[in-house]
Amino acid sequence: MIKLNQGIFQADPPNLVRTIEYDPITNMYIRYERVGNLLYRPPQYLTFSDYLAVILKEHERNNFKKL
């Protein structure tokens, strides 16, 4: 499972853009984190179950922000 924003690390920059693309050749999802045109972190290759865990975590984070 992938851990996001846990530990003593600082928060991500406000202009960070996360995108996820599906690669049908490898049957994996690729997560990119960019600031402008530059990669902020190396791409993450996710299985379907990892992809679902990331999406669930993002939905939880967004729901708590709304409260």
C-alpha positions, 0 to 999 in steps of 0.5 A: 500500500502506498502512504501519502503525506505521512511522517515528518515531511512537509506538505506538498507545494500548492501548485502540485498536479497529480495525474494518473494514466492507464497503460494497457500494454503493462496493465498498470496505472502510472501516477505522475506528480508535476510542478509545472512541466517538471516531475516533482517525484518519480512516476509511481507504477500501480496495480489495480488494487494500489490504484483503488487505494490511492483513489479512496485515500484522495476521496477521503481527503477531499471529503474531510476538507469539505467538513 
